[in-house]
Amino acid sequence: MSYADQVIHRLREEELKLLDALRLKRRTREEKVEQEFTIGDRVADWVAATMGSWNFIIIQSILLIIWIVLNVTAYVQNWDPYPFILLNLALSFQAAYAAPFIMMSQNRQAAIDRAAAQSDYQINAKAELEIELLHQKLDLLRETEVSELIQVIRRLEARLPPSERALLGDPAN
């Protein structure tokens, strides 16, 4: 085994297989197919987006204030007197009904985030392996260049007269 082979860091066989697989994956990812969402997925996303918006919060706050003011002032019949048990029932029903939709939307979003994180990890692994290959190539170029320079120096030294070689400290004379 030559000195150059000892200096150059070689990628292990598993890393090369991984790199090939990641390169292939890049090519197939370009043909990305849009995910198909079920009706339940779309409804869950719509409910979560609606209930998580400022419009919903503002409208619901206005309705709650109107409800409370109308019942406290008894402008219209006092249908839900303080402590607003009917209002509590309605809000509890809303929360109990909306929670599963929001959880479904969050679970699906978490799955999408996990897939994105896995894709990011694979891209980073591929970049690391590609950089390692570049380092390998640079090391090989550097070692080849150093070897060639050493050979040139030796040829030049061989052309020198023996008296000048002695000045360089050549022990052959």
C-alpha positions as CSV (number, residue, x, y, z in Angstrom):
1,M,0.0,0.0,0.0
2,S,1.5,3.3,-1.0
3,Y,1.9,6.3,1.2
4,A,-0.8,8.2,-0.7
5,D,-3.3,5.4,0.0
6,Q,-2.5,5.6,3.7
7,V,-3.0,9.4,3.8
8,I,-6.2,9.5,1.9
9,H,-9.3,8.9,4.0
10,R,-11.6,6.5,2.2
11,L,-15.3,6.4,2.8
12,R,-16.6,3.2,4.2
13,E,-18.7,1.1,1.9
14,E,-21.9,1.8,3.9
15,E,-21.4,5.6,3.5
16,L,-21.0,5.2,-0.3
17,K,-24.2,3.1,-0.4
18,L,-26.0,5.8,1.6
19,L,-24.7,8.5,-0.6
20,D,-25.9,6.6,-3.7
21,A,-29.3,6.1,-2.1
22,L,-29.6,9.8,-1.2
23,R,-28.6,10.9,-4.7
24,L,-31.3,8.6,-6.1
25,K,-33.8,10.0,-3.6
26,R,-33.0,13.5,-4.8
27,R,-34.0,12.6,-8.3
28,T,-37.2,11.0,-7.3
29,R,-38.1,13.9,-4.9
30,E,-38.2,16.1,-8.0
31,E,-41.2,14.2,-9.1
32,K,-43.0,15.0,-5.8
33,V,-46.6,14.1,-5.8
34,E,-49.1,16.2,-3.9
35,Q,-50.4,14.6,-0.8
36,E,-54.0,13.5,-0.9
37,F,-56.1,14.8,2.0
38,T,-59.2,13.1,3.1
39,I,-62.4,15.1,3.8
40,G,-61.7,14.7,7.5
41,D,-58.2,16.1,7.1
42,R,-59.6,19.2,5.3
43,V,-62.4,19.7,7.8
44,A,-59.9,19.4,10.7
45,D,-57.6,21.9,9.1
46,W,-60.4,24.3,8.4
47,V,-61.8,24.1,12.0
48,A,-58.3,24.5,13.5
49,A,-57.5,27.4,11.2
50,T,-60.9,29.1,11.8
51,M,-60.8,28.7,15.6
52,G,-57.2,29.8,15.7
53,S,-57.8,33.1,13.9
54,W,-58.2,36.6,15.2
55,N,-61.5,36.9,13.4
56,F,-63.0,34.0,15.3
57,I,-61.7,35.3,18.7
58,I,-63.0,38.8,18.0
59,I,-66.4,37.6,16.8
60,Q,-66.8,35.2,19.7
61,S,-65.7,37.9,22.2
62,I,-68.3,40.3,20.8
63,L,-71.0,37.6,21.0
64,L,-70.1,36.8,24.6
65,I,-70.2,40.4,25.6
66,I,-73.6,40.9,23.9
67,W,-74.9,37.7,25.6
68,I,-73.7,38.8,29.0
69,V,-75.0,42.4,28.6
70,L,-78.4,41.3,27.4
71,N,-78.8,38.9,30.4
72,V,-77.4,41.3,33.0
73,T,-79.6,44.3,31.9
74,A,-82.6,42.0,31.1
75,Y,-83.2,44.1,28.0
76,V,-84.6,41.0,26.3
77,Q,-86.0,38.4,28.6
78,N,-83.5,37.2,31.2
79,W,-83.1,33.7,29.6
80,D,-79.7,33.0,31.1
81,P,-79.3,34.7,34.5
82,Y,-76.0,35.1,36.2
83,P,-73.8,32.8,36.6
84,F,-74.7,32.1,32.9
85,I,-75.1,28.4,33.0
86,L,-76.5,28.2,29.5
87,L,-73.5,30.1,28.2
88,N,-71.1,27.8,30.1
89,L,-72.9,24.8,28.5
90,A,-72.6,26.3,25.0
91,L,-68.9,27.1,25.4
92,S,-68.2,23.7,26.9
93,F,-69.9,22.0,24.0
94,Q,-68.0,24.2,21.6
95,A,-64.6,23.3,23.3
96,A,-65.5,19.5,23.5
97,Y,-66.6,19.4,19.9
98,A,-63.6,21.4,18.5
99,A,-60.8,19.7,20.5
100,P,-60.8,16.5,18.5
101,F,-60.7,18.4,15.2
102,I,-57.8,20.5,16.5
103,M,-56.0,17.4,17.7
104,M,-56.4,15.7,14.3
105,S,-55.0,18.7,12.6
106,Q,-52.1,19.0,15.0
107,N,-51.3,15.2,14.6
108,R,-51.3,15.5,10.9
109,Q,-49.1,18.6,11.0
110,A,-46.7,16.8,13.4
111,A,-46.5,13.9,10.8
112,I,-45.7,16.4,8.1
113,D,-43.1,18.1,10.3
114,R,-41.5,14.7,11.1
115,A,-41.3,13.9,7.4
116,A,-39.7,17.3,6.7
117,A,-37.2,16.8,9.5
118,Q,-36.3,13.3,8.1
119,S,-35.9,14.9,4.7
120,D,-33.7,17.6,6.2
121,Y,-31.6,15.0,8.0
122,Q,-31.1,13.1,4.7
123,I,-30.1,16.2,2.9
124,N,-27.6,17.1,5.6
125,A,-26.2,13.5,5.6
126,K,-25.8,13.7,1.8
127,A,-24.1,17.1,2.1
128,E,-21.7,15.8,4.7
129,L,-20.8,12.8,2.5
130,E,-20.4,14.9,-0.5
131,I,-18.0,17.2,1.4
132,E,-16.1,14.2,2.6
133,L,-15.7,13.1,-1.0
134,L,-14.4,16.6,-1.9
135,H,-11.9,16.4,0.9
136,Q,-10.8,13.0,-0.4
137,K,-10.3,14.5,-3.9
138,L,-8.4,17.5,-2.5
139,D,-6.2,15.2,-0.4
140,L,-5.4,13.1,-3.4
141,L,-4.6,16.1,-5.5
142,R,-2.4,17.6,-2.8
143,E,-0.6,14.3,-2.3
144,T,-0.1,13.9,-6.1
145,E,1.2,17.4,-6.4
146,V,3.6,16.9,-3.5
147,S,4.9,13.7,-5.0
148,E,5.4,15.4,-8.4
149,L,7.2,18.3,-6.7
150,I,9.5,15.9,-4.8
151,Q,10.3,14.1,-8.1
152,V,11.1,17.4,-9.8
153,I,13.4,18.4,-7.0
154,R,15.2,15.1,-7.2
155,R,15.6,15.5,-10.9
156,L,16.9,19.0,-10.5
157,E,19.3,17.9,-7.8
158,A,20.6,15.1,-10.1
159,R,21.5,17.7,-12.7
160,L,23.5,19.7,-10.2
161,P,27.3,19.3,-10.2
162,P,28.6,17.3,-7.2
163,S,30.2,20.4,-5.7
164,E,26.8,22.2,-5.5
165,R,25.1,19.1,-4.2
166,A,27.5,19.1,-1.3
167,L,26.4,22.6,-0.5
168,L,22.8,21.4,-0.3
169,G,23.8,18.8,2.2
170,D,23.4,15.8,0.0
171,P,24.9,12.8,1.9
172,A,25.4,10.9,-1.3
173,N,28.6,12.9,-1.9
